[in-house]
Amino acid sequence: MTEQDILARIKQLVAAEHDLRAKATTHEIDPVTERQQLGELEVLLDQCWDLLRQRRARMDAGTSPEEAQVNTAGQVEGYLQ
């Protein structure tokens, strides 16, 4: 997965988040479903941003960005804990 692939995925996830919020505003989905789906999107976005940071850090260090791997949701979400 290239940096451009990751950025395209982030763009897709952000668009899905906006779509979800629009549906919630027009009551096309219930608040419980909205929160659950937003939570899932946020985790996916965090994983993408983490992968992008890993790739850039590897490039800055002179190592292969291709060795960067997607971290688990638990790992990415637990960084601040």
Beta strands, then each sheet from edge to edge (+ up, - down):
end
